[in-house]
């Protein structure tokens, strides 16, 4: 059942990150406004936050026509849900709004995305294979491993002085951590790092080949696991669905899913966070002085600020309503997390970075409900350890002109030069 879904997981992320014409490289953040979320010009040059603020005020559940690549509108589209409370309602009511028809508003994309496009009970079953390993207590056991990884990466960056934060930190750090947790042998580590970089290639053949190689490494690793192994790979090997172990094919692609799932999201938060702390020097200084005290609220605030995934979609399973707007069964419903995380009714001064923010029910890693991000606790551990090490070793730093990905799906950073001083 899941072999086909898991085997297309990398295709799903490739579609998020590299699908033309939905993504463009920008040398600065957008500045002009536009109300149409399906207009690609908006994502190249629109004032994203101003447009969403207007939608929250005047049209909180708006119909957004789908457009073909040649920009012609079609009869299809999606409901744009932009307010915090409404997104919470849709996320919590999985009996009304499902994932199984896909999590992109593009009707041509198909149901890509592994367990992302499963509904309960199947989603609960397959997520449950590794869910205990991502609890806060389980993740905390890996603190020393994550710290050592952060130390190696920060030390390499300090030797360079000036480096591309995206290339040298945002990709390498979460990749190395998850590979260690998967129990990848040292002699396979460099090959796996390279494969995780090429699995997101826009070249379909290159991406598919990389994914297959990752899955094959996983299958071989599972077959050779020693007795009593406790890695995430061992959890896959020991997992049971309806009393039966996963097939070799399914186990390999589940392995690939876990390897690749958190790389882009955690890396995107790191990139936005390092710039936000530069842009709000009083907040950076406060965190340096009171690191442990502020860490819990600081991490949530930086994650809110970054919002790595701008939206995911659900599909209405029955005729229903959202905030008084009639929605028919089969309609796509886009949950705009990027809007919810700047909603003035949910956050005091949402456009200010406040590392001591006490009320912070952000949706940066998805809304509440069954599809809340599996790896959130690991992401927080990685972020906290990185900045702990970074602040210990780096006295000051500056950020050069960044290039952003103009995408309606990911809030990505293409490159960001950083210069450190000790």
C-alpha positions as CSV (number, residue, x, y, z in Angstrom):
1,X,0.0,0.0,0.0
2,X,2.6,2.5,1.0
3,X,5.3,1.6,-1.4
4,X,3.9,3.8,-4.1
5,X,3.3,6.7,-1.8
6,X,6.7,6.6,-0.1
7,X,8.4,6.2,-3.5
8,X,7.0,9.5,-4.6
9,X,8.0,11.4,-1.5
10,X,11.0,13.0,-3.1
11,X,8.9,13.9,-6.1
12,X,6.6,15.8,-3.7
13,X,9.4,17.9,-2.2
14,X,10.9,18.5,-5.7
15,X,7.5,19.8,-6.7
16,X,7.5,22.1,-3.6
17,X,11.0,23.4,-4.2
18,X,11.6,23.4,-7.9
19,X,8.3,23.3,-9.8
20,X,8.3,25.9,-12.6
21,X,6.9,28.5,-12.9
22,X,6.0,28.7,-9.2
23,X,9.5,29.5,-8.0
24,X,12.0,32.2,-8.8
25,X,15.1,33.5,-7.2
26,X,14.8,37.0,-5.6
27,X,17.6,39.2,-4.5
28,X,15.3,40.9,-1.9
29,X,12.0,40.3,-0.2
30,X,8.9,41.3,-2.2
31,X,7.7,44.9,-1.9
32,X,4.6,45.5,-4.1
33,X,1.1,44.3,-3.2
34,X,-1.4,42.0,-5.0
35,X,-4.6,40.3,-3.8
36,X,-4.4,37.2,-6.1
37,X,-2.5,34.3,-4.5
38,X,-2.5,32.3,-7.8
39,X,-0.8,35.2,-9.7
40,X,2.9,34.3,-9.9
41,X,3.8,38.0,-10.3
42,X,2.5,38.4,-6.7
43,X,5.1,35.9,-5.4
44,X,7.8,37.6,-7.4
45,X,7.1,41.2,-6.4
46,X,4.1,41.3,-4.1
47,X,3.9,42.5,-0.5
48,X,2.9,39.1,0.8
49,X,2.1,40.1,4.4
50,X,0.2,43.3,3.5
51,X,-2.0,41.3,1.0
52,X,-2.8,38.6,3.6
53,X,-3.6,41.3,6.2
54,X,-6.1,42.7,3.8
55,X,-7.6,39.3,3.1
56,X,-7.9,38.6,6.9
57,X,-9.9,41.9,7.2
58,X,-12.1,41.8,4.2
59,X,-12.2,38.3,2.7
60,X,-11.0,35.6,5.1
61,X,-12.2,32.6,3.0
62,X,-11.7,33.7,-0.6
63,X,-11.9,31.8,-3.9
64,X,-8.6,31.7,-5.7
65,X,-8.8,30.5,-9.3
66,X,-6.2,28.1,-10.4
67,X,-4.0,29.2,-13.3
68,X,-2.2,27.3,-16.0
69,X,1.5,28.0,-16.5
70,X,0.6,30.4,-19.3
71,X,-1.3,32.4,-16.6
72,X,-4.8,31.7,-18.0
73,X,-7.4,31.2,-15.2
74,X,-9.3,27.9,-15.1
75,X,-12.7,26.9,-13.6
76,X,-10.9,25.2,-10.8
77,X,-9.2,26.7,-7.8
78,X,-9.1,26.6,-4.0
79,X,-10.5,28.3,-1.0
80,X,-7.8,30.5,0.7
81,X,-8.2,30.3,4.5
82,X,-6.1,33.0,6.0
83,X,-7.2,33.6,9.6
84,X,-5.6,31.8,12.6
85,X,-8.9,30.6,14.1
86,X,-10.3,29.3,10.8
87,X,-7.1,27.4,9.9
88,X,-7.2,25.8,13.4
89,X,-10.8,24.7,12.7
90,X,-10.0,23.1,9.4
91,X,-6.8,21.4,10.8
92,X,-8.7,19.9,13.8
93,X,-11.6,18.6,11.9
94,X,-10.0,15.8,9.9
95,X,-13.4,14.2,9.4
96,X,-14.5,17.2,7.3
97,X,-11.2,18.0,5.6
98,X,-8.8,15.3,4.5
99,X,-5.3,14.9,3.2
100,X,-5.8,11.8,1.0
101,X,-6.5,13.8,-2.1
102,X,-3.2,15.7,-1.9
103,X,-1.8,18.7,0.1
104,X,-1.1,21.0,-2.9
105,X,-3.8,23.2,-4.4
106,X,-2.5,22.3,-7.9
107,X,-5.1,19.8,-9.2
108,X,-2.6,18.4,-11.7
109,X,0.0,17.4,-9.1
110,X,-1.7,14.2,-7.8
111,X,-1.5,12.8,-4.3
112,X,2.2,13.0,-3.7
113,X,3.7,13.0,-0.2
114,X,3.8,9.6,1.6
115,X,2.1,9.7,5.0
116,X,1.3,13.4,4.4
117,X,-1.5,12.2,2.1
118,X,-2.9,9.5,4.3
119,X,-5.9,10.0,6.6
120,X,-6.7,8.0,9.7
121,X,-6.6,5.2,10.4
122,X,-3.9,4.5,7.9
123,X,-2.0,7.7,8.8
124,X,-2.1,6.9,12.5
125,X,-0.8,3.4,11.9
126,X,2.2,4.3,9.7
127,X,3.1,7.4,11.7
128,X,3.0,5.3,14.8
129,X,5.9,3.2,13.6
130,X,8.3,5.9,14.7
131,X,6.2,8.4,16.6
132,X,7.5,7.5,20.0
133,X,11.1,8.2,18.8
134,X,10.2,11.8,18.2
135,X,8.7,12.5,21.6
136,X,10.3,15.3,23.6
137,X,11.9,12.8,26.0
138,X,13.2,10.5,23.3
139,X,14.6,13.4,21.3
140,X,16.4,14.8,24.3
141,X,18.5,11.7,24.6
142,X,20.3,12.9,21.4
143,X,21.4,16.2,22.8
144,X,25.1,15.5,23.0
145,X,25.2,14.1,19.4
146,X,23.4,17.2,18.1
147,X,25.7,19.5,20.0
148,X,28.8,17.8,18.7
149,X,27.5,18.2,15.1
150,X,26.8,21.9,15.7
151,X,30.3,22.4,17.1
152,X,31.9,20.8,14.0
153,X,29.8,22.9,11.6
154,X,30.3,26.2,13.4
155,X,34.0,25.6,13.7
156,X,34.3,25.0,10.0
157,X,32.4,28.2,9.3
158,X,34.6,30.2,11.6
159,X,37.7,29.0,9.7
160,X,36.2,30.4,6.5
161,X,35.2,33.7,8.0
162,X,32.7,34.4,5.3
163,X,30.5,31.6,4.0
164,X,27.1,30.8,2.5
165,X,24.9,30.0,5.5
166,X,22.4,28.1,3.4
167,X,25.0,25.8,1.9
168,X,27.3,25.4,4.9
169,X,24.8,25.3,7.7
170,X,21.1,25.1,6.8
171,X,21.5,22.0,4.6
172,X,24.4,20.2,6.2
173,X,23.4,20.5,9.9
174,X,19.9,18.8,9.8
175,X,21.1,16.3,7.2
176,X,24.0,15.2,9.4
177,X,21.9,14.9,12.5
178,X,19.2,12.8,10.9
179,X,21.8,10.5,9.3
180,X,23.4,9.9,12.7
181,X,20.0,9.1,14.2
182,X,19.3,6.7,11.4
183,X,22.5,4.9,12.3
184,X,24.3,5.4,9.0
185,X,27.8,3.9,9.2
186,X,30.7,6.3,9.0
187,X,31.8,4.9,5.7
188,X,28.4,5.6,4.1
189,X,27.9,9.1,5.7
190,X,29.5,11.3,2.9
191,X,27.7,9.4,0.2
192,X,24.4,9.9,2.0
193,X,25.0,13.6,2.4
194,X,25.6,13.9,-1.3
195,X,22.4,11.9,-2.1
196,X,20.3,14.1,0.1
197,X,21.4,17.1,-1.9
198,X,20.7,15.5,-5.3
199,X,17.4,14.0,-4.3
200,X,15.8,17.5,-4.6
201,X,17.3,18.0,-8.0
202,X,15.0,19.6,-10.7
203,X,16.3,16.8,-13.0
204,X,13.7,14.1,-12.6
205,X,16.2,11.3,-13.5
206,X,18.8,12.5,-11.1
207,X,16.2,12.9,-8.3
208,X,14.7,9.5,-8.8
209,X,18.0,7.8,-9.0
210,X,19.1,9.5,-5.7
211,X,15.9,8.5,-4.0
212,X,16.3,4.9,-5.1
213,X,19.8,4.8,-3.9
214,X,18.8,6.1,-0.5
215,X,16.0,3.5,-0.3
216,X,18.4,0.7,-1.3
217,X,21.0,1.8,1.4
218,X,18.1,1.7,3.9
219,X,17.1,-1.8,2.8
220,X,20.7,-3.1,3.1
221,X,21.1,-1.4,6.5
222,X,17.9,-3.0,7.8
223,X,19.0,-6.4,6.6
224,X,22.3,-6.1,8.4
225,X,21.1,-4.5,11.7
226,X,22.8,-6.0,14.8
227,X,20.7,-7.5,17.6
228,X,19.3,-4.8,19.9
229,X,19.9,-1.9,17.6
230,X,18.0,1.2,18.7
231,X,18.3,3.6,15.7
232,X,15.4,5.0,13.8
233,X,16.2,2.4,11.1
234,X,15.7,-0.3,13.7
235,X,12.3,1.1,14.4
236,X,11.4,0.7,10.8
237,X,12.8,-2.8,10.8
238,X,10.8,-3.8,13.9
239,X,7.6,-2.0,12.9
240,X,4.4,-3.9,12.3
241,X,1.3,-3.0,10.3
242,X,-1.7,-5.2,11.0
243,X,0.7,-7.6,12.6
244,X,3.0,-7.9,9.6
245,X,6.5,-6.3,9.1
246,X,6.9,-3.8,6.3
247,X,8.0,-5.3,3.0
248,X,11.6,-4.6,1.9
249,X,10.3,-2.1,-0.6
250,X,8.1,-0.2,1.8
251,X,10.8,-0.3,4.5
252,X,13.4,1.2,2.1
253,X,11.1,4.1,1.1
254,X,10.1,4.8,4.7
255,X,13.8,5.0,5.4
256,X,14.1,7.5,2.6
257,X,11.2,9.5,3.9
258,X,12.7,9.9,7.4
259,X,16.1,10.8,5.9
260,X,14.7,13.6,3.8
261,X,11.6,14.9,5.6
262,X,13.0,17.5,8.0
263,X,16.0,18.8,6.0
264,X,14.4,21.6,4.1
265,X,12.0,22.8,6.9
266,X,14.6,22.9,9.7
267,X,17.2,24.4,7.3
268,X,14.8,27.2,6.2
269,X,14.1,28.1,9.9
270,X,17.8,28.3,10.5
271,X,18.3,30.7,7.5
272,X,15.5,33.0,8.5
273,X,16.5,32.9,12.1
274,X,20.1,34.0,11.6
275,X,18.9,37.0,9.6
276,X,16.1,37.9,12.0
277,X,18.5,37.9,15.0
278,X,20.8,40.3,13.0
279,X,17.8,42.5,12.1
280,X,16.6,42.7,15.7
281,X,20.0,43.2,17.6
282,X,18.3,43.9,20.9
283,X,16.6,40.5,20.8
284,X,19.9,38.8,19.9
285,X,21.6,40.5,22.8
286,X,18.9,39.6,25.2
287,X,19.1,35.9,24.2
288,X,22.9,35.9,24.5
289,X,22.5,37.2,28.1
290,X,19.7,34.8,29.1
291,X,20.1,31.9,26.8
292,X,18.5,29.0,28.8
293,X,15.8,31.2,30.3
294,X,14.6,32.5,26.9
295,X,15.3,29.3,24.8
296,X,11.8,27.8,25.0
297,X,10.0,30.9,23.9
298,X,12.8,32.0,21.5
299,X,12.7,28.8,19.5
300,X,8.9,29.0,19.0
301,X,9.2,32.7,18.0
302,X,11.9,32.0,15.5
303,X,9.9,29.1,14.0
304,X,6.8,31.4,13.8
305,X,8.9,34.1,12.2
306,X,10.3,31.8,9.5
307,X,7.2,29.7,8.7
308,X,9.1,27.4,6.4
309,X,5.9,26.0,4.7
310,X,3.6,28.8,3.5
311,X,0.6,26.6,3.0
312,X,-0.7,23.1,2.6
313,X,-4.1,22.1,1.4
314,X,-6.9,19.9,2.5
315,X,-9.9,18.6,0.5
316,X,-13.4,19.0,1.8
317,X,-14.8,15.5,2.3
318,X,-18.4,16.7,2.7
319,X,-20.5,19.8,2.0
320,X,-19.6,22.1,4.9
321,X,-18.9,25.7,5.9
322,X,-15.8,27.7,7.0
323,X,-16.5,30.9,8.8
324,X,-19.9,31.1,7.1
325,X,-18.6,30.4,3.6
326,X,-20.2,27.4,1.9
327,X,-17.6,24.8,0.8
328,X,-18.6,21.8,-1.4
329,X,-17.3,18.3,-1.1
330,X,-14.2,17.9,-3.3
331,X,-13.2,21.6,-3.0
332,X,-9.5,22.3,-2.3
333,X,-9.0,24.3,0.9
334,X,-5.6,26.0,1.2
335,X,-4.4,26.7,4.8
336,X,-2.2,29.7,4.6
337,X,0.1,29.3,7.6
338,X,2.1,32.3,6.6
339,X,-1.0,34.4,7.1
340,X,-2.0,32.8,10.4
341,X,1.4,33.4,11.9
342,X,1.0,37.1,11.4
343,X,-2.7,37.3,12.4
344,X,-3.2,40.3,14.7
345,X,-6.0,38.6,16.5
346,X,-3.7,35.7,17.5
347,X,-0.4,37.5,18.2
348,X,0.4,40.8,19.8
349,X,2.6,42.8,17.5
350,X,3.0,39.9,15.0
351,X,5.5,41.8,12.8
352,X,7.9,42.2,15.7
353,X,10.4,39.5,16.7
354,X,9.8,39.0,20.4
355,X,11.9,36.1,21.8
356,X,10.0,36.3,25.1
357,X,6.6,35.9,23.5
358,X,4.4,33.9,25.9
359,X,1.3,33.3,23.8
360,X,2.6,31.7,20.6
361,X,0.2,29.1,19.0
362,X,2.0,29.3,15.7
363,X,1.3,27.0,12.7
364,X,4.8,27.1,11.3
365,X,5.1,23.3,11.3
366,X,1.4,22.7,10.3
367,X,-1.8,23.4,12.2
368,X,-3.1,21.4,15.1
369,X,-4.6,18.0,14.6
370,X,-3.4,14.6,13.4
371,X,-0.9,16.0,10.8
372,X,1.0,18.3,13.2
373,X,4.7,17.9,12.3
374,X,6.2,14.7,13.5
375,X,9.7,16.2,13.7
376,X,9.0,19.4,15.6
377,X,10.8,18.3,18.8
378,X,13.9,17.3,16.9
379,X,13.8,20.6,15.0
380,X,13.7,22.5,18.2
381,X,16.6,20.5,19.6
382,X,18.7,21.2,16.5
383,X,17.8,24.9,16.5
384,X,18.5,25.3,20.2
385,X,21.9,23.5,20.1
386,X,23.0,25.4,17.0
387,X,22.4,28.8,18.5
388,X,23.9,27.8,21.8
389,X,27.1,26.8,20.1
390,X,27.0,29.7,17.7
391,X,26.7,32.3,20.5
392,X,29.5,30.6,22.5
393,X,31.9,30.8,19.6
394,X,30.9,33.8,17.6
395,X,31.0,37.2,19.2
396,X,29.4,39.1,16.3
397,X,28.3,38.4,12.7
398,X,26.8,40.2,9.7
399,X,24.5,39.0,7.0
400,X,24.9,40.0,3.3
401,X,22.3,40.3,0.6
402,X,20.2,37.1,0.6
403,X,18.5,35.5,-2.3
404,X,15.0,34.1,-1.6
405,X,12.8,31.6,-3.4
406,X,9.6,33.2,-4.7
407,X,7.2,30.4,-4.0
408,X,3.7,30.1,-2.9
409,X,4.6,26.9,-1.0
410,X,8.0,27.2,0.6
411,X,9.5,30.3,2.3
412,X,12.9,29.2,1.2
413,X,16.3,31.0,1.1
414,X,18.5,30.2,-1.9
415,X,21.7,31.7,-0.5
416,X,22.8,34.0,2.3
417,X,26.4,35.2,2.9
418,X,27.4,35.5,6.5
419,X,30.6,36.9,8.0
420,X,31.6,36.0,11.6
421,X,34.0,37.5,14.0
422,X,35.3,35.9,17.3
